Amino acid sequence: MAPLPRASGSTSGAGSSSNRRMYPRRNKPFRAMYFGSAAERKPAIGLDISGGGLRILVKDEVQHKGVDLPVVVLIADHPVQLSARVKWVDKTQHLGEEHYLYGLKLSKIADHEWDRIMEWTLDEAAQAAGHDLRVGSVLTAVQRDSLIPVPRQVEIVKRLAEKGRLDAPAGGRLPLVEYKFEGYKMRMGIGYYKLTVRSKKTEKDRSFTEYRTSVLARIESEGIVVLD
């Protein structure tokens, strides 16, 4: 089987690196198809996919200006429907013929289907050498501050204190809590990190009670959801 091409244009590199910083990316080829301007179903090869978008290789140029492109990708033998906006395009040679590479940004997908994509990408990431963000792993300080900006940490601490699961912040410093990464979740079109937050509350007799709280933290904007 001939190797699949890589995009050569500078715009394609910029688009893919942005998604890599925010989401894990599955780099193994997969089957896909898209629907042309006349609702005609056309084959495509998926090159990589993440929670933010994907790259596809197609034979014919796609008429995409100003519209979202309907795409179906095969995820572990399950067809997933989505809509995506073209962010960049590049030409390449594949099997001796000219093909087109498209970088797509997700614009519409069902919540449970996004969850399926993220589980699929995490399966590969867990097998990658040097990948240390695994489901069930405790976040290091660097990982915590990268995934959960300080304003979201402050909100989590505030909500835990209100629920009586953490001492109220004092002295302008955040109290110590432990974050365990549990994966990704989409709710009403919004992507979240799933976290288990371990905290301690000081009791009147100076003993401690430990709590574990399930929390969703928005990935691309401010906001959290305390689940229990």
Summary of the structure (lengths in Angstrom):
residues: 228
radius of gyration: 21.1
end to end distance: 50.3
largest distance: 77.0
contacts: 667
relative contact order: 0.12
helix: 22%
strand: 44%
